[in-house]
């Protein structure tokens, strides 16, 4: 399901290499205005790193997935490199990262 969420960044970004795609990803957690939390997982091989810090306000567009025991994940937050998915983005401080 495609979502657009606005929230406050809770954690500093963590960078890791996906074991599935082998691409580098950036991950950080956010809290929406209604108090629910979600995790952003952004492919930084396809899109630029987003210079987020705890307390920043972001708007995130991507695909929502659920991973049992974890916060909901919003991924595909980048341009659709292969044309198989709608474009996503992360907006921070007037800049759009896709």
C-alpha positions as CSV (number, residue, x, y, z in Angstrom):
1,X,0.0,0.0,0.0
2,X,1.4,3.4,-0.9
3,X,1.4,6.0,1.9
4,X,2.5,9.6,2.5
5,X,3.3,10.2,6.2
6,X,4.5,13.3,8.0
7,X,6.5,12.7,11.2
8,X,9.3,13.6,13.6
9,X,12.6,11.8,13.3
10,X,13.3,9.8,16.4
11,X,16.6,8.1,15.7
12,X,19.8,9.0,13.9
13,X,20.2,7.3,10.6
14,X,21.8,3.9,10.4
15,X,23.4,2.7,7.2
16,X,23.6,-1.0,6.2
17,X,23.9,-3.2,3.1
18,X,20.7,-5.1,2.3
19,X,21.2,-8.8,2.3
20,X,18.6,-9.2,-0.4
21,X,19.6,-6.6,-3.0
22,X,23.2,-5.9,-1.7
23,X,22.4,-2.1,-2.1
24,X,23.2,0.4,0.7
25,X,20.3,1.6,2.7
26,X,19.6,4.3,5.3
27,X,17.2,3.6,8.1
28,X,15.6,5.8,10.8
29,X,12.5,5.8,12.9
30,X,9.7,8.5,13.0
31,X,6.6,9.3,15.0
32,X,3.5,10.6,13.3
33,X,1.3,13.3,14.8
34,X,-1.1,10.7,16.0
35,X,1.6,9.0,18.0
36,X,2.2,6.0,15.8
37,X,5.7,5.1,14.8
38,X,7.1,3.9,11.5
39,X,10.6,3.0,10.2
40,X,12.0,4.5,7.0
41,X,14.3,2.3,4.9
42,X,15.7,4.3,2.0
43,X,17.9,2.8,-0.8
44,X,20.8,5.2,-0.9
45,X,22.4,3.4,-3.8
46,X,19.5,4.8,-5.9
47,X,18.8,8.1,-4.0
48,X,20.9,10.5,-2.1
49,X,21.4,10.1,1.6
50,X,19.0,12.2,3.6
51,X,20.7,14.3,6.3
52,X,18.1,13.6,9.0
53,X,18.6,14.1,12.8
54,X,16.3,13.4,15.7
55,X,13.7,16.1,16.0
56,X,13.6,16.9,12.3
57,X,10.2,17.0,10.5
58,X,10.0,14.8,7.4
59,X,7.4,13.9,4.8
60,X,7.8,10.4,3.4
61,X,6.1,8.8,0.4
62,X,6.6,5.1,-0.3
63,X,5.3,1.6,0.2
64,X,4.1,0.5,3.6
65,X,5.0,-3.0,4.7
66,X,4.6,-4.8,8.0
67,X,7.4,-6.9,9.6
68,X,6.2,-8.9,12.6
69,X,7.6,-7.5,15.8
70,X,8.9,-4.4,14.1
71,X,7.4,-0.9,13.5
72,X,5.7,-0.6,10.1
73,X,8.3,0.1,7.4
74,X,8.0,2.7,4.6
75,X,10.3,1.7,1.8
76,X,10.6,2.5,-2.0
77,X,11.2,6.1,-0.9
78,X,13.2,6.8,-4.0
79,X,12.6,7.2,-7.8
80,X,11.3,4.1,-9.5
81,X,14.6,3.1,-11.2
82,X,13.1,0.1,-13.0
83,X,9.6,1.5,-13.6
84,X,8.0,-1.3,-11.6
85,X,6.8,0.9,-8.7
86,X,5.5,4.4,-8.1
87,X,8.1,7.0,-7.3
88,X,8.6,7.8,-3.6
89,X,10.5,10.5,-1.8
90,X,11.6,12.0,1.5
91,X,11.1,15.7,2.1
92,X,13.3,17.5,4.7
93,X,13.8,21.2,5.2
94,X,12.4,22.3,1.8
95,X,14.5,19.7,-0.1
96,X,13.0,16.6,-1.7
97,X,15.3,13.5,-1.8
98,X,14.3,10.9,-4.4
